[in-house]
Amino acid sequence: MRRAGLLRLRELDVPELVRVGRELPSAAAQPTDSGAVERLLRTAVAAVGGGTLQEAAEFTLGLAQGTRDWPASSRRRRAAQVYGVSVERFRKHHELMVLGQIAERIVDIAARGPQPAPPVAEGQPRRPFGEAPLEGGGPAPGHASTATAIPSPGQRPTPLALPPAHRTVPVRLAHRTVPVTVHVHSVDLLRDVDVVLSPSNTYFSLPAAYKSSVAATLRRAGARRDASGGLVEDRVHDELARWAARHAAPGREALPGTVAATSAGALAEQGIRRIYHVAVAVPRPGTNDYDVQPADVTRGVARALALLAAENAHAEPPLASVCLPLLGAGRGGLSPLESFSALWAAVEAELVRGAALDVHFVVNRHARADLVERLLAGLGGGRGGPGGDRGGPGGGGTP
């Protein structure tokens, strides 16, 4: 569908999409096959919830205003601009993510099955499909209808439930079972985890503190500020720069998999003691993109765990816990599955050797947490009850 665009939908043989599209509630006459598929696409894209993901999806599929007759190459180029990446980078990574999200929304719509069209009170105009009712069920502006969305007597509202932000999964190894905690929040909200791994480029150059990456977030959270928010000491950045000056000439590239250790700066107040910067991102000359190889991720994590064991010889109290983000799964281009597989290869080897480590993973989306939880459970573990075990609010230790 991405290649064909809306103008050529009628040329495609997509019977299941036609079926799901025709089952959508509508006040209009029965649409054509291509009309049903287009309506399904627009519904799925709207379900993404806005932001760059929805904007890129609209350009990718030709749903944005004025793009219906654009060729696929032009739509891809415009969607790449939404993320600020090259067309090639978008094709290999972002486009797959965008289309995957739309496919998931379509599967969700299909799973709900046929939905009846909402009843309309006599004299009340029908609202277009996909347009949300006004909050409180009130009438639309300019209409005197008093119909509201009050539940009928005896009808109970559907309860809302948030997925747990801290989940513990027991993982069975060769000779023991270890608990692994999955956090679903920003990395700067971690508490009481001794060591946090941070992805770095091979120049150990930290991104600007205002950016949203893991490394930028740790830099920002580790800085010391005065009462008015002014920067007093950029602790993590300064320590990493000194490490690079001691071990290599400034501006010289390190080998992928190299690990540099710094303190956690102001994060020490949250129980974070060390940050291990793992060089996994190799800058691509002449671009703003990076290349990340799964083998470099595995090698870097193995070296980080070896460094933790070495520092433990002098640490008091011992460094007992480590937290890993999905290294390389951002601008590095690895899928979450590839990143986790590369991380776990090193972590599992250390645990099988008998290391007494409390292992944590941190992600910022529940979809990724679900993936990590399923992968961990597939290694021989399972949930500790409905919804998984939950830690306290913001807690970083194992529940």
Secondary structure as UniProt FT lines:
FT   TURN            2..4
FT   HELIX           6..11
FT   HELIX           15..22
FT   HELIX           33..46
FT   TURN            47..48
FT   HELIX           51..61
FT   TURN            65..66
FT   TURN            68..69
FT   HELIX           72..83
FT   HELIX           87..89
FT   HELIX           90..94
FT   HELIX           95..112
FT   TURN            122..123
FT   TURN            129..130
FT   HELIX           135..137
FT   TURN            141..142
FT   TURN            153..154
FT   STRAND          166..172
FT   STRAND          177..184
FT   HELIX           187..189
FT   STRAND          195..201
FT   TURN            202..203
FT   TURN            209..210
FT   HELIX           214..222
FT   STRAND          224..225
FT   TURN            227..228
FT   STRAND          231..233
FT   HELIX           235..247
FT   TURN            250..251
FT   TURN            256..257
FT   STRAND          259..263
FT   HELIX           265..270
FT   STRAND          274..283
FT   TURN            285..286
FT   STRAND          290..291
FT   HELIX           294..312
FT   TURN            313..314
FT   STRAND          321..324
FT   TURN            327..328
FT   TURN            331..332
FT   HELIX           336..352
FT   TURN            353..354
FT   STRAND          358..363
FT   HELIX           366..377
FT   TURN            378..380
FT   TURN            386..387
FT   TURN            393..394
//
